[in-house]
Amino acid sequence: MKKIIFILAFLILPVSLMTSQTEGSKFCAFCKMPLKQNEFFSEISISKSEKIHFGSIECLLNYLIENEDLNYQKLSVTNYLHPEIPIPAKEAIYIKSNRIQSPMGAHLAAFSSKEEIKTFGIKENDKVYSWEELYQSFKTKNNGSEKVHFHDHFRPDAFAPNGVMGDHLHPKGEWMLSARYMYMEMDGMKTGNDKITSPEVFENYSMAPASMEMQMLMLGVMYAPSSRLTLALMQNIVRNDMTMNAQMMNNGMSMMTDFSTMAEGFGDLQISALYGLYSKNARSLHLNLGLNVPVGSINERDDTPMTSNAKLAYAMQPGQGTFNAIAGFTYKEMYDTTSWGSQFLASLPLGENSEAYHWGALYQLNFWGAYRVSTNISFSGRVLGLVQNGIDGEDEELNAMMSPATNPQNYGGEKVKAFGGMNISFPVESTLRSWRVAMEIGAPVYENYNGVQMNENLTFSAGIKYLIF
């Protein structure tokens, strides 16, 4: 696992050096995002030599509202149909339309004449504004954006806590590379929500799991072909280590022995799409749709005191072996120093795997809140509820009486986990502005398992993200 992390860093660092913005790059004075979409640029001319640049009309308006006493010579916006032609802002005609994908989600564009508006075409729900009408609608917050935006990736809490996936859309044309490391520790056994000892397990099984460590490296890439759609790939690399207590008979005498097994390799690949449904006044809602592709092995083996090269239990395998459909939604709100969000996801198996079984459906509900203690640091709290159906079917090569982990009846259940975390971003002026760092630690506060399963103690995760604007 350490070698994999080193290789990942070796690969990402050259990318960061090649794609880093130069110090002369222009950023929006309001939202701090890079200026990318020419058809939405706007500008305040303080003097002939001093200008303030914005990536969208909504950012210009919000900046003016926050700085009502600002002295300036001229306001300019970009002609949506002819981006090379600036228009005096107070003479332009503005259209708000869902067909217009402006960077901050207000759906605004500027036109120089009624003829151009006819060329663009007015639909039933489109709205037309003069400068004064548009300014007043923003000032009374009836039209679009408040001070913060869910696209403001320079805020540390613009991203959910490290353990939440698929929580944010990206602006059009943006890429993100990510690497997350997750460690989970389990110790002892439970039946339902009660602890059970190894001697009690030996009443029905020959082996009793004593402890388990699960490590996962999650490598991801996201790309936004539009401001409403973000595509993502996530590949997991897994290592599972389990220590077992075994009860063996020798000359009629019962003997106890300990041993360990290990499995590692690629986990399953997840392909997903995030589609924005709503974005207004720092509130956003998007769909999460995805497919789990069975890349990971379900045939890993290791030696045990009873059998050499024995197939390992279901929970030890890196993959699930089935295609799973993933669907859900994510809702977020952002304020000056706080933010919160909620995400529901369901993962539904689409058939049996090659060993004639499939994991049960998994339902997850996340709820989190974050507090920004400084411009670039935020702390978060998160609660995760899980409902997992049991394994359906059975791998004929696994003896269900050997261990609780080899019995498909001992899978699934309900769990509630609580987490605390921290997100770190970097100033827009910094050469590190493309990087994000996050970490999170948590543990179950409620467990109710089907049958006999291992007791979870601790989960820790840390991650890095790199944005390519």
N, C-alpha and C positions, 0 to 999 in steps of 0.2 A: 504493500500500500504506500509506503514512504517513497519507493522508487517511482510509482505512478504520479504522486504529487510533484516530485521533482521534475519529471518529464513534462507534466502539464505546465509548470512554471516556466520551463525552458521554452515551450512552444508559445505561450502567451506573451512573454516579455518582448520578443522581437516584433510581434504584432503591435504592441503598445508603442514601441519606439517608431515604427513605420507610420502609424496612423495618428500619433499625438498631434494636437493642434499647435501651431506656432503661437508665440506670444502676440503676434499681430492679428490673430484671428478675431473676428467680431462676434460678440454675443449680445443677445437682447438685454437692454438695460433694465427690463422689468422682470422677466422670468428666468434670465441667465442662460437660456438655451442658445446653441449656435444658430446663426442666421443662415438658413438653408433654402427656404422656398421663396424665390424672388417675387412671386406674384402677391405676396402678403407683406413685403417690407414697408416700414414707415419710418419717419424721421422727424426729429425736432431740431431746427437750426437755431442755436443760441446766438451764434455770430457766424461770420464767413468761415472761420477756422474751427469752430466748436460745434459738433453735431452729436445728437444722442440717437442711437439706432434701436429699432425694435423689429421683432420677427413677425408681428401680426398687428392688425388694427386694434384688437382687443387689448393688447399689451400697451399700445400707445395711449388708449383711452384710460386705462387703469392708472398709468403713470401720471397722466395729467390730473386725474381726480385726486391722487395722493399728493400732488405738488401744485396745488391751485395757485400759489403765489409765484410760480416760475415765470421769469421774463424770457421771452423768446422772440425771434424775428419771423419764423415761418414754420408751418406744419406741412409735411408732405406724406402722401400715401402712394402706393403703387397701383397702376392700372391693371386690373385682373386679366384682361384680354391682351394687353400689350405691356408686359412687365418692364420693358425698357423705358417706359414713359411714366415719369412721376406726375402726380396731380396735387395741386394745393388742396389740403385736407378739407378745408371749409367750403370748397367749391364742388367736391366730389359727390356722387350719388352712391349710396350703400345698399347692398342687398344681403339679407340674412336668409340662407337657404341650406337645407341639408345636403345639397349637391356640392356645396363649397366646404372643403376639408381644410379649414384654416388651422394653424399649428396648435392653438390653445383651445380649440373646440367650440368657439362661438359662431362658427359658420358664416363669417363676414368677409366680404370683398368690396373693393371700390371700383367705380366706373366713372368715366368722364362725361357721358352724355346719355340722353334717353335713347338714342339710336343704338348705343352699345348695349343697353339693357334689353332692348328688343332682340338684339342678336343673341344675347345670353338666354333670354326667354324667362318669363315669370310664371311659376307654377302656383297652384292653389294655396299652399301654405307658406310661400315665400313672403318676405316683408321688405319694403323699400323705405329708406330713411334719408333724411338730410343730415348734415353734420350735427346740427343743434339737437335734432330729435334723437340721434344715436347717443350723443354725449349725455343727454338727460336720462335716457333709458339706462345707461351704465351707472350714472350717478345714483339713481334710485334702485339699482340692482334688479332691474326688471328684464334684462336682456342677455346676460351672458356670464361674464366672469367676475368673480370677486378677486381679492388680493392673491389668493393661492390657486394653483391648478394641479390636477393630479398628474400632469405631464412634467411637473417641475422636478426633474430627476436630480437636481443639485441639493434638494432637501434630503437629509438622512432618512426621514420617515416616509419618503415617497415610495419606498419599497416596504413590503410587509416584513415581519420577522423572518429570520433565515429559514425556518422550517416550513414556510408556506410557499408553494409553487404556483405559477400562473396567476400572480396577483395584480399584474400591471400591463397596460398596453404601452407601446413605444411610439414616438412620433414617426411620421413617414420617413423611410430611408434609414432608420437607426438600427444598428446591430448591437447585440449584447452577448458576450461570452461569459460563462460562469462556471465555477467549480465549488461544490459543497462537499464537506466531509462530515459524516454522521457516525457517531459511536453510541451503541446501546448496550447496557449491561443488565443481565438477568441473574437472579440468584434464588435457589429454592423453588418450591412448587406450591401451586394453589389449586383447589377444586372449588369452582364457583368463585366466591370472594374470601374463602377461608384457606389458611395455610395448611399444608399437609407434609408430613415427614417422610423421609426415605423408607423407613420400615413399613409405613402404611402403603407406600407405592409398591413395595416388594410383595405385598399380599396379592397383587394382580399382574405384576410385570417382573421381568428378570433384571431390568436396568432402570435406574432413576436418574434423570438429568440433575446435575448439581449446580452448574453455572454455565452461562453462555455469553459470549461477546459477539456483537454484530457490528461490522464496519462497512461503510458504503461511501464510495466516491461518486458523486453525481456530476457529470459533465454536460453542460447545456449550451445551446446557441439559440438566440431569438432574433427575428428579423421582422420589420414592419413594412410590408409593401404599400400600406396606406395608414393613415392615422386612426382608422377604425379597426384594422385587422393586423394582428401580430401572430406570426407562426413560430413554433418552437420545436426543438428536438432535445431529448434528455436521455443520455445513456448512463446506466449505473454499472459500477464495478464493485463486486461484493466479496467480502470475506466473513465467514461464520466459523467460530470456534466454540465447541461444546465439551465440557467435562462431565463424565458420567460415573455414577457408582453402579457397579455390577455385582450381583449375587450369584456365585458359582458353587457348584457341588464338587467336592474332591474327596473320594473314598467315603461317601456318605456324609461328609461334613460340609456345612455351609461356610463359604469363604467370601470375603468382600474384597473387591479390587477397584481401583480408580483408573480411568483411561480417558484420553481426549481424541476427538475427531475434528477435522478441519475441511472446509470446502471453500474454494474461491474461484472467481471468474467473472465474466460479463453477466450482468443482470439483464432484464428486459429493456427494450428500447421503447420510449414513449414519444409519440408524435402528437402534437396538439395545436389548436388554433384558438386564439382569444378574439372575440368579436364584440366591439363596443356597441351597446344598446342606448346608452344615455350618458351625457357628460354636460353638467351645467352647475355653476356656482360651487365649484370644488367638490361636487358629488359625481360619482361615476358608477356605472353598472355595466358589466360585460359577461358574455357567455364563455364558459370553458368547455371545449369539445376536444376529445382526444382518442387515441387508439394505443393500447399496449401491444407491442409486437414481441412475440416470444423468442427473443434472441438468447436468453439465459438457459443454461443447462439444467435439466431435472434428473440427471443420471450420475451425479458425483458420488464417488466412493472413497472409503478409507478402511484401514484395518481396525478390528475390534478384538477383544480377548476371545470371543466366540468364533468369529469368522474373519478371514483375511479378504480384503477387497470387497467389503460389504457395502451395499447401497445405503446411502445416508437418508435420514428421515426427511419428511416433507419440508420442515422448517429450515433445514440445513441447505437445501438446494438454492442456487443463486437465482433461478428463474421460476416462473409458474407454468410455462409450457402452453399457454392459451392466449389467443387474442381477447382483449378486454375492451369494451367500449367505455369511454369516460365522458361524463357530462355533468355540468353544474354551472354555477354562477359566482361572481365576486362583486361585492358592493363596498365602496370606500367613500369616506368623507375626510376632508382636510380643513384645518383651521390655522390660525396664526402660529400656535406652538403645539397643537395637538392634532392627532388624526386617529381614525379607527376604521376597522373593516370587518367584513364577514365573508366567509366562503363556504359553499356547500359543494361537495363532489361525490359522485357515485361511480364506482367501477364495477361493471357487469360482465361476467365471462360470456364468451360467445360460443362455447362448446367445450368438449373434453380435450385433454392433451393426449400425447402419444402413449401415456401410461394409464389411460382410461379413468382419469379423475380430473377435477378442476377445483380451484379454490372458490369459496363462496363469494357472493357480492360484498363489496366494502362500501360503507357510507361514512363520510367524514364531514364534520361541521366545525369550522374554525371561527373564533371570534378574538380579535385583538385590538389593543389600544396602544398608542405611542405618545410620548411626551418629548418634545425637542428642547433639550437643556441648553443647547448652543446652536450656532448656525450649522455645524457639521456633526453633531452628536445627538442621538435620540435613544431613549430607553423604552422598552416595550414589555407588555404583559400579554399572554395569550392563553386561551383555553381551547383544547381540542377534544371533541367527542367522537368516538369511533364505535361503529357497529359492524362486526364482521360475521357473515354467515360461515358455517362450517364447511369442511371439504366434502364434496359430493363425489362418490366413487372411491376406488381404492387401487393403489399400486400393488399388483399381485406379488411382486418381489419383496415387499416389506411385510414382516410378521407383526400383526397388530398387537400380539401379546408380548413382544419383546420389550417395548418401551412405550411410555405415554406419547412420545414424539412420533412413533411409527403407527399409531392408531388414529385414523382420520376422524374418529368421533371426538378427539381431544383438540379440536381447532375451532376458532370463532369465539364470539362473545362480545362483551361491551366494555368500554374503557373511557375514562375521562382523564386527561393529562393537563397539567398547568406548567407554563414556561415563563421565564424571564429572559430578556435579550437586550442587545445593544446593536445599533447600526451606526456606521461611520461613513460620511462622505468627505469630500475635500473641496476647498474653495475654488470657484470658477477661474480665478486668476492663477491657480497652482498648476504645475505640470502633471500633478496626480489627479486632476479633475475628472478623468475618465474612470477612476477606480472607486469601488465601493467595498467595504468590509463589514461583515456581520457575524454575530455569534449568538447562541441561545442555549440554555440549559433547562431541563424540565424533568418531571417525574409524574407517575400516575397518582391521582388522588382518589380514584375509584377503579376497581377491576372486578369483573364478573365473567368468569371464563366458562366455556362449555367443557365439561370433563376436567381432566387434570392437565395443567399447563404450567409453564415456568412463570415465576413472579418477576415482573419488570421493576428495576430499581431506578435507573438513570438514563437519560438521553442527552447527549451533547452534540451540537453541530456548529460548524464555522464555515464561512463561505467568502469568496471573493467574486466580484463582478467587474467586467470591463466593458465600457460603452464605446462604440465606434460611431461617431456622429456623422 
